[in-house]
Structures are given as C-alpha cells and as structure tokens.
Amino acid sequence: MTSSTVLFVLAAVMVVLAGVLVGAEAALTRVSRVTIEHMKKDGNRKAVALLDMLDERAKYVNALLFAHVTLSTISVVLVTAGSISATSDAATGIVIAAIVMVVVGYVLLGVAPQTLGRQHAESISLSLASLTRFVTFLLGPFSRLFIVIGNAITPGKGFREGPFSTQAELRELVDMAGADSVIEDDERQMIHSVFELGDTVAREVMVPRTEMVWIERSKTLRQAMSLGLRSGYSRIPVIGEGIDDIVGVIYVKDIARRVFEHHEAETTERVEELMRPAYMVPDSRSVDELLRDMQSARTHLAVLVDEYGGTAGLVTIEDVIEEIVGEISDEFDMSAPDVEELSPGRFRVSSRLNVDDLGQLIGHAIDDEDVDTVGGLLAKNLGIVPIPGAQVRIENWVLTAESAAGRRNRIGTVLVERDQFVEQGSDSE
C-alpha cells in the first residue's frame, strides 16, 4: 500500500467520524426535552443520561463542533498530501484535493448528517450520548478556551457559552420557520417577544405615574366606586400625602361587596378602611422575573418604585401579556377617523390628534410646547389623568373627554364643542 493510499484511507476515516459528530450535533440541538422526559418515564435508561446533557446542551454542542472541525481540517490536509503524492505535482494535487473536499464537505459533512440528525433527533441523540460525553470530556476544555479567545478578539460583547447553541441561533431557526410558512408570522413575533422578556425591564412596559389614576385614602367608598366606574379600572392605587406615597390598592369588587352588605357604608366608610396592601417592586426588575413574582404573590397589579424611592408607575399582568401577544383590545374598541364632524361647531377628535391640527380645526393657535396631542392637552389643563366626562375650556371651545378605549382605559376620543354660552353672549353684544 502506497503512502498516498494510506493518507486517503486515514482521510476517509476522519470524514466518517466528522460526519457522525455533525449528525450528533444536529440531533442534540434539535432534540426535544419533553420527548426525552416521556422516554424517561417509560423506563428508558439512556434518556436519564441524555436529560443531564440537555441541562448543559451548549457545552456538549460546542465540544462536538470543535471535534468535527478538527477532524474535517485534518482530512483536508491528508487528502491534499495524498493528492500531491499521487500526482507528483503540487498544483494539480492541490486543485484535486480542493474539488474533492468541497464536494465531500458539503455532502458528507453538511447535508447528509445534518438532515439525518434533524429527522431522527431523539434516536441519534440517545445512540450517540456516550460518544458525545466522551468527546466533551476529551475536548471540552479546548473548546471553552477557544471560545474565550474568540470573544476576546471579537468586537462587542461575545457569547459566554459560544454562539453555536444559543438563543440567537434559536431565533434564526424561528425566522427560517416563518419564512418557510411552518409557523404563522404572528406566532413568530410572539416567540421573539418571549425571548425579549428577559431583556426588558419593568419601566419599559409600565403605566407611567403621569397616566396613573389614583384616589386619596380619605375619600368615601361612594367616591371610589364612582371613580372606578368612570375610569373603567377595577384596581386603583390609594395615596397618602402624594403620588409618591402609595399606601394601598382599593378593589372595586371589595367596595361592591361592602356596599351590598351595608348600604350606609358607601358614605360613612373611607377608602383606607377597605384598601389592600400595595405590592411594591423596583422599576429595574426584568419583566419575566416580575411576572413570576406577581404569580407567586397572586396579585395583578404592582407599583413600581424608582431608585429614589418615588413612584415610577404601575404594571399589571395584562401589560406583561401584551408584550408577548401585542395590544389587547376588547369588543368596544373601534377604529375611528382622527376628526369627525357631528354638526356645525361640534366635532369628535382622536385623543392622539396633534394640537396643531386641533388649532386649525377650531381656528385658534394652541401654543404649548409641553404637549403634542389633544389627550396631553387635557391632562395638562386638568392636572390629573383625564377620565370620561372631564372638561377643559380652550377660548370659546369646550373639550370633553369621552369613553375610554383599549385595555388600559385611556381616553380614546374627545368631544370638541363651541361654547354656546360664549356664542350667545357675543350675539347679544
């Protein structure tokens, strides 16, 4: 047997081993933990060892990747050396080796093992679990060392466990599934939203303090019930000396139960007698942790506190869910034009209408740099969050907040009417 033949045989062995490792890597990346857990319950002993590996999936995938890259590189060198030896011409040998290894690398180290690994992820992962553990034991330290070196020379923040089996790769798989119509576009967006929960802090999804509806602790139950019915909120923060002094939360259902049992209580009892403790959390807490905390505490509303101890805003479980599924609207939400003329001198406008457009509508320039929308103009002039029925006068026009819209019950439309009293006074003059 010639030296070139020996080199080709060794290269073939390397290619086969590398292909096996590529298949193991693809299978380990694809295998479902739920399926393996079911196998474990059915008494499959190999499933127990595989479950332990899935707890550190990235470590094993990185080791397999390093192993098959090493083997494929060695096989390229061996084929090149064998080709040069067989042809006795370096240039010809290199060209032949390049062509052969491109085909071999694409088919035997790419398409074939990747396809098999993904199609038979469970069976291949179970069969090659021992080999995977041995390769990781042997080459794991080297793969971790090279990951550290790679992160050090890569601009920006690298991946601690390597970029090969990470959330980033899973996101790419989700995008590919969406492009191939395996999943719907809204499902793809929802999966991405779940990933982003861990990177989102509570203050990014909160209702800011400027939009909070609150009530003083000294108010009567009748006043609290009226506020709840007008605003549409079933849970209202209770304040003491100011908005930064949240002393509790009043529940409309608690008021309804108390008033139903003791009708006179609506005027004789105060909010502070019926309020519940407020659940306070820092506004820097991640949304996924906040959701777990609220589930454990069995509360739907949390008051967020900033770094100075003041009230930053509040978050409900619905706010967190909206980060996953998108804006939640009910059957009362209707899309309406920004401006609707009801009659001469009477308009219904969106609360998001720009104040400059409102000025053109009523023929009066509104010079206010602090606000941009009609809703903001109402809030500034009132000094509180507007609720249905709240009114503001602008010159000879009256702006009336109409029914709330959306899950957060923000004012959706505003009724703009010419002040009839001013008109009559002008006509009489």
Secondary structure, DSSP 8 states (H G I E B T S, - for coil): --HHHHHHHHHHHHHHHHHHHHHHHHHHHH--HHHHHHHHHTT-HHHHHHHHHHHTHHHHHHHHHHHHHHHHHHHHHHHHHHHHHHHS-HHHHHHHHHHHHHHHHHIIIIIHHHHHHHHTHHHHHHHTHHHHHHHHHHHHHHHHHHHHHHHHHSSS---TT-SSSSHHHHHHHHHHHHHTTSS-HHHHHHHHHHHHHTT-BGGGTSEEGGG---EETTSBHHHHHHHHHHH--SEEEEESSSTT-EEEEEEHHHHHHHHHH-TTHHHHSBGGGT-B---EEETTSBHHHHHHHHHHHT-SEEEEE-TTSSEEEEEEHHHHHHHHH-----TT-----SEEEEETTEEEEETTSBHHHHHHHHT-----TT--BHHHHHHHHHSS---TT-EEEETTEEEEE--EETTTTEE-EEEEEE-HHHHHHHHH-
